[in-house]
Amino acid sequence: MTATDPSLTAVAQGWCALSLLHGRIEAHIEKALQSAHDLSVREYSLLDVLGRQHDGEGGHLQMKQVADAAVLSQSFLCPTNRRGIYTDVTDTGRILLELARPTNEKALREALDQAATHPELTPLARALETLGPPVVPAQECPA
């Protein structure tokens, strides 16, 4: 069954196409980051999240927030829980991130351009180019 199989509903077709696009992009970026910087996509994502922290209100993230932002963990820690551990990126990590960022951007662009040549992926690839920063809703503590 392919993403264009007529037996799939429109939503299922969209999900298959999105899953296919994600897999292709991740594999392309993984190969580029491994080759140029000996980094996995997960490692790059973690450096990117840590590198976006800043001094000031809300600038430093707890491990739970880092894990959520880098899609590393499904655990839950209530925002008011004082047991949270805060993280930061080292100077070496910042340098590696700055060296790897252009590789990541180039590989992403290549993967999207390649995906756009496939009719079932073209709308999704083009839609990604119009997106702004993600809006992440605040999570509430469980009762």
C-alpha positions as a Python dict, from the first residue, in 0.01 Angstrom:
ca = {
    (1, 'M'): (0, 0, 0),
    (2, 'T'): (144, 339, -99),
    (3, 'A'): (62, 694, 7),
    (4, 'T'): (-140, 730, -316),
    (5, 'D'): (-338, 404, -278),
    (6, 'P'): (-708, 486, -345),
    (7, 'S'): (-822, 259, -60),
    (8, 'L'): (-678, 502, 194),
    (9, 'T'): (-886, 789, 325),
    (10, 'A'): (-762, 1140, 260),
    (11, 'V'): (-644, 1172, 620),
    (12, 'A'): (-465, 836, 606),
    (13, 'Q'): (-304, 935, 275),
    (14, 'G'): (-187, 1260, 431),
    (15, 'W'): (-47, 1075, 732),
    (16, 'C'): (139, 828, 509),
    (17, 'A'): (283, 1113, 304),
    (18, 'L'): (387, 1304, 617),
    (19, 'S'): (550, 994, 764),
    (20, 'L'): (733, 929, 437),
    (21, 'L'): (850, 1290, 415),
    (22, 'H'): (971, 1289, 777),
    (23, 'G'): (1165, 967, 724),
    (24, 'R'): (1332, 1093, 409),
    (25, 'I'): (1427, 1428, 562),
    (26, 'E'): (1559, 1271, 881),
    (27, 'A'): (1765, 1013, 691),
    (28, 'H'): (1915, 1279, 463),
    (29, 'I'): (2004, 1512, 752),
    (30, 'E'): (2138, 1220, 959),
    (31, 'K'): (2375, 1121, 679),
    (32, 'A'): (2497, 1479, 632),
    (33, 'L'): (2549, 1548, 1003),
    (34, 'Q'): (2722, 1214, 1063),
    (35, 'S'): (2952, 1262, 767),
    (36, 'A'): (3050, 1622, 837),
    (37, 'H'): (3035, 1647, 1217),
    (38, 'D'): (2998, 1296, 1361),
    (39, 'L'): (2659, 1404, 1504),
    (40, 'S'): (2325, 1225, 1494),
    (41, 'V'): (2002, 1413, 1424),
    (42, 'R'): (1905, 1365, 1791),
    (43, 'E'): (2238, 1505, 1911),
    (44, 'Y'): (2205, 1805, 1680),
    (45, 'S'): (1847, 1864, 1796),
    (46, 'L'): (1960, 1859, 2157),
    (47, 'L'): (2245, 2104, 2089),
    (48, 'D'): (2003, 2328, 1901),
    (49, 'V'): (1754, 2335, 2190),
    (50, 'L'): (2029, 2399, 2446),
    (51, 'G'): (2182, 2666, 2223),
    (52, 'R'): (1854, 2861, 2215),
    (53, 'Q'): (1857, 2916, 2590),
    (54, 'H'): (1931, 3266, 2712),
    (55, 'D'): (1982, 3465, 3029),
    (56, 'G'): (1672, 3623, 3172),
    (57, 'E'): (1315, 3519, 3245),
    (58, 'G'): (1240, 3172, 3108),
    (59, 'G'): (1579, 3153, 2940),
    (60, 'H'): (1707, 2835, 3102),
    (61, 'L'): (1523, 2509, 3049),
    (62, 'Q'): (1465, 2220, 3282),
    (63, 'M'): (1562, 1872, 3159),
    (64, 'K'): (1192, 1795, 3101),
    (65, 'Q'): (1158, 2100, 2878),
    (66, 'V'): (1474, 2010, 2687),
    (67, 'A'): (1354, 1651, 2640),
    (68, 'D'): (1015, 1771, 2516),
    (69, 'A'): (1165, 2027, 2279),
    (70, 'A'): (1411, 1777, 2134),
    (71, 'V'): (1150, 1497, 2138),
    (72, 'L'): (1368, 1282, 2359),
    (73, 'S'): (1131, 1174, 2634),
    (74, 'Q'): (765, 1115, 2710),
    (75, 'S'): (801, 1161, 3086),
    (76, 'F'): (612, 1436, 3267),
    (77, 'L'): (728, 1675, 3536),
    (78, 'C'): (485, 1934, 3667),
    (79, 'P'): (612, 2291, 3595),
    (80, 'T'): (574, 2377, 3965),
    (81, 'N'): (779, 2076, 4077),
    (82, 'R'): (1104, 2205, 4228),
    (83, 'R'): (1295, 1884, 4157),
    (84, 'G'): (1369, 1992, 3801),
    (85, 'I'): (1729, 1997, 3683),
    (86, 'Y'): (1839, 2288, 3467),
    (87, 'T'): (2074, 2246, 3173),
    (88, 'D'): (2307, 2455, 2963),
    (89, 'V'): (2528, 2402, 2660),
    (90, 'T'): (2907, 2416, 2693),
    (91, 'D'): (3131, 2642, 2487),
    (92, 'T'): (3243, 2334, 2292),
    (93, 'G'): (2878, 2250, 2226),
    (94, 'R'): (2809, 2603, 2102),
    (95, 'I'): (3102, 2583, 1861),
    (96, 'L'): (2990, 2243, 1733),
    (97, 'L'): (2635, 2374, 1690),
    (98, 'E'): (2756, 2673, 1490),
    (99, 'L'): (2966, 2445, 1268),
    (100, 'A'): (2683, 2195, 1221),
    (101, 'R'): (2395, 2441, 1168),
    (102, 'P'): (2481, 2519, 802),
    (103, 'T'): (2512, 2144, 731),
    (104, 'N'): (2170, 2084, 886),
    (105, 'E'): (2012, 2371, 691),
    (106, 'K'): (2168, 2259, 361),
    (107, 'A'): (2062, 1897, 412),
    (108, 'L'): (1709, 2006, 503),
    (109, 'R'): (1687, 2221, 190),
    (110, 'E'): (1816, 1935, -27),
    (111, 'A'): (1570, 1688, 127),
    (112, 'L'): (1275, 1925, 78),
    (113, 'D'): (1375, 2001, -280),
    (114, 'Q'): (1406, 1631, -352),
    (115, 'A'): (1071, 1559, -185),
    (116, 'A'): (904, 1831, -391),
    (117, 'T'): (975, 1626, -705),
    (118, 'H'): (736, 1355, -581),
    (119, 'P'): (369, 1449, -639),
    (120, 'E'): (249, 1290, -313),
    (121, 'L'): (507, 1488, -112),
    (122, 'T'): (508, 1822, -296),
    (123, 'P'): (225, 1986, -94),
    (124, 'L'): (383, 1890, 238),
    (125, 'A'): (733, 1994, 135),
    (126, 'R'): (605, 2334, 22),
    (127, 'A'): (387, 2374, 332),
    (128, 'L'): (695, 2337, 554),
    (129, 'E'): (848, 2641, 388),
    (130, 'T'): (555, 2860, 495),
    (131, 'L'): (557, 2763, 863),
    (132, 'G'): (676, 2998, 1135),
    (133, 'P'): (813, 2896, 1473),
    (134, 'P'): (604, 2632, 1650),
    (135, 'V'): (353, 2739, 1912),
    (136, 'V'): (378, 2501, 2206),
    (137, 'P'): (87, 2514, 2452),
    (138, 'A'): (176, 2526, 2820),
    (139, 'Q'): (119, 2192, 2990),
    (140, 'E'): (-79, 2181, 3309),
    (141, 'C'): (3, 1972, 3612),
    (142, 'P'): (-206, 1657, 3643),
    (143, 'A'): (-458, 1666, 3926),
}
